[in-house]
Amino acid sequence: MQDIHRLPIHFKKHTALRLLQRFELSLDEVKHCIKTAKIIKPVEKDGNIGIMQSNLGDSKIKFVFTIREKALWIITSGGMQMSKCPICGTPMHKEQREIQKGIYAQVEVCPKCEDEWIDEKEYEALYQMFTRKAFKIGGSLAIRIPKELANVIGLKEGSDVKLAVKDKKLVIEPAS
């Protein structure tokens, strides 16, 4: 995989402006935070989402990102809760948003400018959604599938599934 810290940086909607206002940083300082951030959850291929974290003094800020068209796209940033939008001052409300197909997170949203923030607790929940530990049942291994992902493909208890290996990855799909 390419070194993401060398890719050009692009921002979704107001992400850069939020950082500039919240931490009183210049755009170059925001980009420096991203370029020096520690990767917490790497992306395996273009279009997948990842999480990185950077330190700003005593604060930690996390970024949800993806890689598209040989560029690093910052989708959102978070690590703090707000009652008002830092851009327009409108009261924020919480919504369940789809970050990537089948991956949902609780975000704070400004109803006026549609700015989004994910708090620290949601980052951890999002990160944990990608990690599962295999365990033994009889002579087989089992993995728990998060309900949110099962719902996306219509998988329910007792459903028949097909298992396959493609590009050294396990593929699980409902049997027709």
N, C-alpha and C positions, 0 to 999 in steps of 0.2 A: 504494500500500500504506500502511496505517496506521502511525503511529509506535509501534513496539512498546515503546519505553521508557515510554510512558504507560499501558500496559495493566496491569490487576491481575495480580499474580504468584501462581502456584500451583506446588507442588512435587510431583513423583512420589515416593511412599514416604518414604525417609529422606534425600533429597538435602539439605534444609535442615539437618537435624540433623548430617549429616556436615560441612557447612561450619562450623557453629557450633562443633563439637568440634575440627576440624582447625586452624582459624585463630583459635579463641577469640573469635568475633565474636558480636554480638547479632543477632537476626533483622532488625532495622532496618538494621544494617551490611551483612548479606548482601544484602538487597533493594537497598541503595544500590549495591553492587558490580554487581548485575545492571542496574540503571537506568543506570549509567554505562559499561557494557561496550561494547566496539567489536564491531560485527557483522562476522564473518569470512565466513560463508556465510549470506546472507539467505534467508528463506522466501518462496516465490513465491505461495503460497496457503495457506489454512488447512489444517492436517493435515500439511503438509510439515515436514521437520526443518531446522533451521539451527544454526549454531555462533556463539557470541559469546565474547569474551575480556575479562577484567578484570585489572587489576594490583592486587596486595595487597603493598605494600612491594616487596621484590625478587622476589616470586613472581608467577607468572601462573597464573590459573585459567581454564579453559574450561568453557563450559556448552553442552550439546546441548539445544535447545529446540524447541517447536512452538507454534503458535497455534491454539487451539480455543475456540469459543464466546466470542469477544471477550476472551480472557485469554491471557497468556503462561504456558506450562507448561514448567518446567524438568524435563527428563527425567533428566538425569544431569550430573555435573560430574567433572572430572578434571584431569590435568596432573601427577600424582604416582603412584608405585607404592607399594603397601602389602603387608605380609606378613600383617597382622592387621586384622580389621574394626574401625574406630574406634568402632563402636556397642556390639558385644558381645565383642570380643577374640578371636573365632574365626578360625583361619587361613583366609585367602582362597585361592581357586583360580581359574584362568583358564578361561573358556568363550567359545564363539562364540555371540553373541546377535543376534537380529534386532531392529534399532533401529526400522526401518520396513519395510514389505513389500519384500523383496528387498535390503535394505541391512543387511549384517551387520558386526559389529565384535567384536574380541577384548576382553572385559571381565574385570575381577577381580570375583568374586562371593563373598559370604559365604553358605555353605551353611545357616547357621542363620537369619539374618534376611533373606536374599536381597537385601542391599544390593549395588549395582553401582558400579564405577568404571571409567573409560576412561583409559588413560595417554596421555601426549603423543604417542607414536609412533602409537597407534591413531587419535587425533584427526586427525593429518596424513593418515593413510591414508584415513580416512573422508572428509575434505575433498577429497582428490585424486580420489576415486571419482566425484565430481560434475563434475569438470572434464576435458574432453577437447579436444584440438586436432585440427581437421579438416586433412587432408592430401590432396594430389592424386595420383590414380592414373589415368593416361591423361587423358581429358577429364572425369573425374568427381571428386567429392570423397568421401573415406572418413573414417569415425570408428571408432575401436576401442571395442568394447563390453566392459566388465569381465565376466569369467567369472561372477562371482556374480550379476550381473543377467541374463546370458544363461541361466543355469541356472533362474532363477525362471520364465522364459517357455518353457523347453525349446528354446532356440535352440542349434544345433550347427553346426559347420563344414559347409558345403554345403547348409544348410537354405534353403528358399525363404522370403522374407519379403514382407510387404505394407508399403508406405510410404504415409503420408498426412499431411496437414497439418490440424491442428485447433486453433483458437484461437491461430494463429501459432506452433504447436509441432509438431515432427516426431514422428510416432507410428510406431513400428516394431513389427510383430507377426508371428508365424509365419503363413505361408500354410497354409490348411487342406488 
